[in-house]
Amino acid sequence: MHKNSKHALCPQRTTSGLLRTVVAGLATTALVGTAATSVYASTERRAQTPAPITLTYWSWDTFAPTLAKMYEKTHPNVTINVVNAGQGLAEYTKLRTAALAHKGVPDIIDMEFPEMRTFETTNTLLDLSKYGVNSYAKQFIPWVWGQVSASGDVYGIPLATGQMGLLYRADLLEKYGIAVPTTYAQFATAAAKFHAADPTGYLTDFGPTDYNAFMGLIWQAGARPFKQTGKTSWTINLTSAAIQKVANYWAGLIANGSVAADADYTTDWYQGMSSGKYASWLVAAWGPYFLTSVAKNTSGRWRAGELPQWTAGAHISGNEGGGATVGYAGTKYPADVTSFLEFTVLNPQAAAYVAEDQFRFPVTYAEANKPAFLNQKVPFYGGQQVNRVFAKIAGGVDTSFQWAPFNDYVASEFSNTVGTAFANKDTNILPALRAWQTAVVSYAKNQGFTVSAG
């Protein structure tokens, strides 16, 4: 999907046993796949509405109508009306309005992970735990399930995810004698060398107001800016050492001219990706497919790898985007809604369609470890098995990251403070971080939350 929308379905809670290794995952694929199928079959026996019903499904994603038709074929009493109510923020605004009026609210909604806590707090989302969904939680990659659950409650079924990696132009790095950087120290050196060799080009572009990407990078660095300590109590720390480390790093590279600070997802940015102005992109698992559509003329020149690391030899990532399908708390048909949400990722045919035909990175072990998925050789990336790269990366995402229940405000104030400082090439980023912290804390208190500093 979308700059706001693309991250989600196209966008948290440390564990050492996430994906383990791809090899280990492959060894258990058949077992996990069988378990997922049997669990799905058993949940389908849940009591559902026998009479013909219509469920309204808000989604901006192109695969939604096909998923709806697939479900209708096996559930002839259910008609699913797919409505594009807008992408990202546009959809969420309409949903808030409808929910407040208790009128025109859909039964099913596509929603990015960062937005779920906001709607959960306002009691808009259906708690799926009442319908047995925790019985198959272990079928999902742990940090992904953590994005939709809290204290045993479950507010959505993950549909796609966005662990971050590095896409890079192998031909340009080779041209200038630059090894693929594996640490951020190496990345800074490589960026300076690349720009010196080609003053019109940059090793990468750092979109100054790209909130989602910044959050993914601080996630990787170990920052936990939000922590819920009670029903309406939160710790907020947007000036932590980890956040300062990430912000100062990129501010320094922008200020010395080593990396670009161009607005991303614009016509000029797309041209930059096609022309070689930018030689790499730190991006989520949806990025490899997205790039094939905006830089077609560079096919065969790109490769995929891990993000640079703050500590040599580490294998840590963060998440940018990803999303779930959720149900409305006031739906008349909660069992049928739950049935459809399960179908999207636990039905083998539906899961294969989303992952293999629509190129959304899978959220379950069964689908993520399928040889057909892992072994795909992508011509755009020189025949590299890109899915295998990102499957391995998924094992390095910490599960403890939480989103604020007022994420839209956090994002907008990021642009007004930190994003503006990046765009202005400020070298001292701390005042902007402090301004971001002050604004968010003030807003949270005004909304009735109890807030403490991290």
C-alpha positions in Angstrom: 0.0 0.0 0.0 1.1 3.6 0.9 3.1 6.4 2.2 0.6 6.4 5.0 -1.5 3.8 3.3 1.3 1.9 1.6 3.0 1.0 4.8 0.1 -0.7 6.3 -1.1 -3.6 4.3 0.9 -3.1 1.1 1.3 0.8 8.8 5.3 -4.7 19.5 5.9 -6.1 22.3 12.4 -8.8 23.5 12.3 -12.3 22.7 15.1 -14.6 21.5 12.7 -17.0 19.9 11.0 -15.0 17.2 11.6 -16.6 13.8 14.7 -18.4 15.0 16.5 -19.0 11.7 15.0 -19.6 8.3 16.6 -23.0 8.2 14.8 -24.0 11.4 11.6 -22.5 10.1 11.8 -24.6 6.9 12.3 -27.7 9.0 9.0 -27.1 10.7 7.0 -25.7 7.8 4.8 -28.8 7.3 4.0 -29.1 11.0 3.1 -25.5 11.4 1.1 -25.4 8.2 -0.9 -28.4 9.3 -1.6 -26.9 12.7 -2.7 -23.6 11.1 -5.2 -25.4 8.8 -6.7 -27.5 11.7 -7.1 -24.5 13.9 -8.8 -22.5 11.1 -11.1 -25.4 10.4 -12.1 -25.6 14.1 -12.8 -21.9 14.4 -15.1 -22.2 11.4 -17.4 -24.3 13.5 -18.1 -21.3 15.7 -21.7 -20.3 15.8 -22.4 -17.9 13.0 -25.5 -16.2 11.6 -27.4 -18.8 9.5 -29.6 -16.3 7.6 -28.2 -14.2 4.7 -26.3 -11.2 5.9 -24.2 -8.4 4.5 -20.9 -7.2 6.0 -19.4 -3.9 5.1 -15.7 -3.9 4.7 -13.7 -0.7 4.5 -10.4 -1.2 2.7 -8.2 0.8 0.3 -6.2 -2.2 -0.7 -6.6 -3.6 -4.2 -6.7 -7.2 -2.9 -9.7 -6.7 -0.7 -12.4 -7.4 -3.3 -10.8 -10.7 -4.2 -10.5 -11.8 -0.6 -14.2 -10.9 -0.2 -15.2 -13.1 -3.2 -13.0 -16.0 -2.0 -14.8 -15.9 1.4 -18.3 -15.6 -0.2 -17.7 -18.8 -2.2 -17.2 -20.8 1.0 -19.8 -18.9 3.0 -22.8 -18.5 0.7 -24.9 -16.8 3.4 -22.5 -13.9 3.6 -22.2 -11.0 1.2 -19.2 -8.7 1.8 -19.6 -5.1 0.5 -16.1 -3.7 0.0 -15.9 0.1 0.2 -12.9 2.3 -0.4 -13.5 5.0 2.3 -10.1 6.6 1.6 -6.5 5.8 2.3 -4.9 5.9 5.8 -5.9 9.1 7.6 -8.9 9.8 5.3 -10.4 6.4 6.3 -9.6 6.9 10.0 -11.2 10.3 10.1 -14.4 8.9 8.6 -14.4 6.0 11.0 -14.1 8.3 14.0 -17.0 10.4 12.7 -19.2 7.3 12.1 -18.3 5.7 15.4 -19.2 8.8 17.4 -22.5 9.1 15.5 -23.1 5.3 15.8 -24.2 5.4 12.2 -22.6 4.2 9.0 -19.9 2.3 10.8 -18.5 -0.7 8.8 -18.3 -4.2 10.2 -14.7 -4.7 9.1 -11.8 -2.2 8.6 -8.3 -2.4 7.3 -6.1 -0.5 9.8 -2.4 0.2 10.2 -0.7 -1.1 13.4 0.2 2.4 14.7 -3.5 3.4 14.6 -5.0 0.4 16.4 -4.2 1.6 19.9 -6.1 4.9 19.3 -9.3 3.1 18.2 -8.9 0.5 20.9 -8.8 3.2 23.6 -12.1 4.6 22.3 -13.7 1.2 22.4 -14.3 1.2 18.7 -12.7 -2.2 18.0 -14.1 -5.6 18.6 -12.3 -7.7 21.2 -11.7 -10.9 19.2 -10.4 -12.8 22.3 -14.1 -13.5 23.2 -14.3 -15.6 20.0 -11.3 -17.9 20.6 -8.6 -16.2 18.5 -6.0 -16.7 21.2 -6.1 -20.4 20.5 -4.0 -19.9 17.4 -1.8 -16.9 18.5 1.3 -19.1 18.3 0.7 -19.5 14.5 1.8 -15.9 14.2 5.3 -14.3 14.3 5.4 -13.1 18.0 6.1 -9.4 17.5 3.4 -9.2 14.8 0.8 -10.7 17.1 2.0 -8.3 19.8 0.9 -5.4 17.5 -2.8 -6.5 17.8 -3.0 -7.8 21.3 -2.7 -6.5 24.9 -3.2 -8.3 28.2 -5.0 -11.1 26.5 -7.4 -9.0 24.5 -7.0 -9.1 20.7 -8.2 -6.3 18.5 -7.4 -7.4 15.0 -5.9 -10.2 12.9 -2.5 -9.2 11.3 -2.5 -9.2 7.6 0.9 -7.9 6.5 4.0 -6.7 8.1 7.0 -4.4 7.6 10.3 -5.5 9.1 13.0 -3.1 7.8 16.0 -3.9 5.6 18.3 -2.2 3.1 17.7 -2.1 -0.6 20.8 -1.0 -2.5 22.1 -0.5 -6.1 24.9 -3.1 -6.3 26.1 -1.6 -9.6 26.6 1.9 -8.2 28.4 0.7 -5.1 30.7 -1.5 -7.2 31.3 1.5 -9.6 32.6 3.6 -6.7 34.4 0.8 -4.9 32.1 0.9 -1.9 31.4 -2.3 0.1 27.8 -2.8 1.4 27.8 -1.1 4.8 26.8 -3.4 7.7 27.1 -0.9 10.5 26.0 2.7 10.8 29.6 3.8 11.1 30.4 2.2 7.8 27.2 3.7 6.3 28.3 7.2 7.2 31.8 6.6 5.6 30.2 5.1 2.5 27.7 8.0 2.2 30.6 10.5 2.2 32.6 8.5 -0.3 29.6 8.1 -2.6 28.7 11.8 -2.7 32.4 12.7 -3.2 32.5 10.4 -6.2 29.2 11.7 -7.6 28.2 15.1 -6.3 24.8 14.8 -7.9 24.1 11.5 -6.1 23.6 10.2 -2.6 23.9 6.9 -0.9 20.4 7.4 0.3 17.6 9.9 0.9 16.3 10.5 4.4 12.8 11.9 4.1 12.8 14.6 6.8 9.1 14.2 7.8 8.7 10.5 7.2 7.4 9.6 10.7 6.8 5.9 10.0 10.4 5.4 8.8 11.8 7.3 11.8 9.8 5.2 14.2 11.1 2.1 12.6 14.7 3.2 13.0 14.3 4.2 16.6 12.6 0.8 17.2 15.7 -0.8 15.8 17.9 1.3 18.1 16.0 0.2 21.2 13.9 3.2 21.9 10.5 2.6 23.5 8.9 6.1 23.4 5.5 4.9 24.8 4.7 2.5 27.5 1.3 1.9 29.0 1.4 1.6 32.8 -2.4 1.6 33.5 -5.7 1.8 31.7 -5.2 5.5 31.0 -1.6 5.9 32.2 1.3 6.2 29.9 5.1 6.9 30.1 6.2 9.1 27.3 9.9 9.6 26.4 10.7 11.1 23.0 14.1 12.4 24.1 15.7 9.1 25.2 19.4 8.3 24.5 18.4 5.9 21.8 16.1 8.5 20.0 18.8 11.1 20.3 21.4 8.7 18.8 19.3 8.1 15.8 18.2 11.7 15.3 21.7 13.1 15.8 23.2 10.5 13.4 20.8 11.4 10.5 21.0 15.2 11.3 24.7 15.0 11.0 24.7 13.2 7.6 22.1 15.7 6.3 24.0 18.7 7.5 27.3 17.6 6.0 25.6 16.8 2.7 26.4 13.1 2.7 22.7 12.1 2.4 19.8 13.8 0.7 16.9 15.2 2.7 14.3 15.3 0.0 10.6 14.7 0.6 9.9 11.1 -0.2 7.1 9.6 -2.2 6.9 12.5 -4.6 7.4 12.7 -8.4 11.0 14.0 -7.9 11.8 11.2 -5.4 10.5 8.5 -7.8 12.7 10.0 -10.5 15.6 10.0 -8.1 15.1 6.3 -7.5 15.0 5.6 -11.2 18.0 7.9 -12.2 20.5 6.6 -9.6 20.4 9.8 -7.6 19.7 7.6 -4.5 21.7 4.4 -4.3 20.0 2.7 -1.4 16.7 2.8 0.6 16.2 1.8 4.2 12.7 0.4 4.0 10.2 -2.2 5.1 9.4 -5.6 3.6 6.8 -4.0 1.4 9.6 -1.9 -0.2 11.0 -4.5 -2.6 7.8 -4.9 -4.5 6.9 -1.2 -4.3 10.3 -0.3 -5.8 9.8 -2.5 -8.9 6.8 -0.3 -9.8 8.6 3.1 -9.5 12.1 2.3 -10.8 11.4 -0.2 -13.6 14.4 0.9 -15.7 16.8 -0.2 -12.9 15.7 -3.8 -13.0 18.5 -6.3 -12.1 20.7 -3.7 -10.4 19.2 -3.8 -6.9 19.9 -6.2 -4.0 18.5 -6.6 -0.5 20.1 -7.0 2.8 19.8 -6.1 6.5 19.7 -2.7 7.9 23.1 -1.3 9.0 23.6 -2.1 12.7 24.6 0.0 15.7 26.7 -2.8 17.0 28.9 -4.9 14.6 27.6 -8.4 14.3 24.1 -7.7 15.6 21.0 -8.6 13.6 18.4 -6.1 14.9 15.6 -4.5 12.9 12.5 -2.4 13.5 9.1 -2.3 11.8 7.8 0.3 9.4 4.1 -0.1 8.6 2.2 -3.3 8.5 -1.5 -3.7 9.4 -4.4 -5.8 10.3 -8.1 -6.3 9.6 -10.2 -5.3 12.6 -13.9 -5.6 13.5 -16.2 -2.9 14.8 -17.2 -3.3 18.4 -20.8 -2.6 17.6 -21.2 -5.0 14.7 -24.4 -7.1 14.7 -22.4 -10.1 13.5 -19.2 -10.5 15.6 -18.8 -14.2 15.0 -19.1 -13.7 11.2 -16.7 -10.8 11.3 -14.2 -12.9 13.3 -14.6 -15.7 10.8 -13.7 -13.4 7.9 -10.7 -11.9 9.7 -9.4 -15.4 10.3 -10.0 -16.4 6.7 -7.7 -13.7 5.3 -4.5 -15.2 6.7 -5.4 -18.7 8.0 -7.2 -20.0 5.0 -4.3 -21.5 2.9 -5.7 -20.2 -0.4 -6.3 -16.7 0.9 -3.0 -16.5 2.6 -1.1 -17.6 -0.5 -3.0 -15.1 -2.6 -2.1 -12.2 -0.3 1.6 -13.2 0.1 2.5 -14.7 -3.2 0.2 -12.9 -5.7 -0.1 -9.5 -3.9 3.5 -9.5 -2.4 2.5 -8.6 1.1 5.0 -10.1 3.6 3.3 -12.9 5.6 2.4 -12.7 9.3 2.2 -16.5 10.1 5.0 -19.0 10.3 3.2 -21.3 7.9 3.1 -18.8 5.1 6.5 -17.1 5.8 8.3 -20.4 5.8 6.7 -21.9 2.6 9.4 -22.9 0.1 7.3 -21.4 -2.7 7.5 -18.0 -1.0 11.1 -18.2 0.3 12.6 -19.5 -2.9 11.1 -16.9 -5.3 13.9 -15.5 -7.4 13.2 -11.9 -8.3 14.7 -10.6 -11.6 14.5 -7.0 -10.4 17.0 -8.0 -7.7 19.3 -9.9 -10.0 17.6 -13.2 -9.2 18.0 -12.8 -5.4 15.6 -14.6 -3.1 14.5 -11.4 -1.5 11.7 -13.0 0.6 14.3 -15.2 2.3 16.3 -12.1 3.2 13.3 -10.4 4.8 12.2 -13.6 6.5 15.5 -13.8 8.3 15.3 -10.1 9.2 11.9 -10.7 10.9 13.6 -12.6 13.6 15.4 -9.5 14.8 12.4 -7.3 15.6 11.8 -6.7 19.3 8.2 -7.4 20.5 8.0 -4.7 23.2 7.4 -1.6 21.0 4.1 0.1 21.8 2.2 2.9 19.9 0.5 5.8 21.6 -3.3 6.0 21.7 -3.1 9.3 19.9 -0.7 8.4 17.1 -2.1 10.9 14.6 -1.1 13.8 16.9 2.4 12.2 17.6 3.0 12.0 13.8 1.8 15.5 13.0 3.9 17.0 15.8 6.9 15.0 14.6 6.6 16.8 11.3 6.2 20.2 13.0 9.3 19.8 15.2 11.8 17.1 14.4 10.9 16.8 10.8 11.3 20.6 10.4 14.7 20.5 12.1 15.9 17.7 9.7 14.6 19.7 6.7 16.4 22.8 7.9 19.6 20.8 8.3 19.9 21.7 12.0 22.9 20.0 13.7 21.5 20.3 17.2 18.3 18.2 17.1 17.7 18.0 20.9 15.6 21.2 21.0 13.3 19.8 18.4 13.0 16.5 20.3 12.2 18.4 23.5 9.5 20.4 21.6 8.0 17.1 20.3 8.0 15.7 23.8 6.4 18.8 25.3 3.6 19.0 22.7 2.8 15.3 22.9 2.7 15.2 26.8 0.5 18.3 26.9 -1.9 16.8 24.3 -2.1 13.5 26.2 -2.9 15.2 29.5 -5.5 17.3 27.8 -7.1 14.1 26.5 -7.4 12.8 30.0 -4.4 10.5 30.2 -2.1 10.3 33.2 1.4 10.9 31.9 4.9 10.4 33.4 8.3 11.1 31.8 10.3 8.1 30.7 
